[in-house]
């Protein structure tokens, strides 16, 4: 990841709704969950949820698959790992962290 990608990703997680959506997806697991189930669980209006999902998809935090009429949101764990690695390697280099 480069500096701009990291900044965009962190900005998307800086919104409380998007953070809640991503946390929920990560807890659900690799199989993902239907958009309707996210809406029910987090009580986010459909139009607002669509907006947040599109933003998260645009930076790579989630992907979507269509199963018949159901859209499944799947967390992109590798994107999260890349973000964490960038922060660890680029932002914390040379800093000794006390245990």
N, C-alpha and C positions, 0 to 999 in steps of 0.2 A: 504494500500500500504506500501511496505517496502522501505528502503533507495535505494536499487538497482533499483527497479521498477520506482521510482520517477526520479532518475538520468537518466535512459534510456528514459523515457517519455520527460523530459526536453531537452535532447539531440536531440530528433527527432523534437521537435518544434523549436529548435535552428537553423534549416535550413530555409532560406527564402521561398523556394518553398513549403516545407511542412507546414509552418505556413500559407501561402496563401491558400493552399488546405484546411486545417482545418478551417480557418476562413470562406471560401466560403461554406463549408459543414454545418457549424453551422448556417450560415445565411439562407441557403436553408431550413433547418429544419429536422424534424424527418423522413420524407419520403425519404430523401437522393436524390441523383442525379446520372445520368448515367456518366460513366467514360468519354465518348465522350463529354458530356456537360462541364465537368470540363476542359477538354483539350481545348475546344473552348473558354471558358470564361477566362482561365488563360494563354492561348497561350503557353502551355508547350508541347514539343514533346512527342509523345505517349510512346516511350521507356523510357524516363526520368520520365514521369508521373507514369508509371507502377512501376518503382523502388521506387519512393517516396511513392506511395500508399502501396506497400508491407512493407516498413519500418514502416509506421504509423499503419498498420494492426498488425504488429508483437508486438507492445507495447500496443495495445488495443484502440487506438484513433478512429479507424473506423472498421466497419465490412462490408462485401460485400454480396449481394444477387444476384442471377442470375435470371432474368426474361426473359425467352425465350433466345434470343441471347444477351441481354443487361445486363451488370454488373452494379449494383447500389451500390454506396458507401454511407454508412449511418454513421453519426457521433455518437460516443458513449459518450453521455453527462455524463453518470455516471462516466466514466473514468476521464473526466475533473473535475467533482465534487470531486472525490477522490483525485486527484492531488492537487486541491486548498485546500481541507481540510487538507491534510498532511502538506502543506506549512504553513497554518494558525496555525495549532496545534503544529507542531514540530519545525518550524523555527522561529515563532514569539512569542512563549510562553515566558511570562515574560516581554515582551516589551510593554511599554505604548505608544500607537500611539496618537499623538496630532491631534485634529480636526481642 
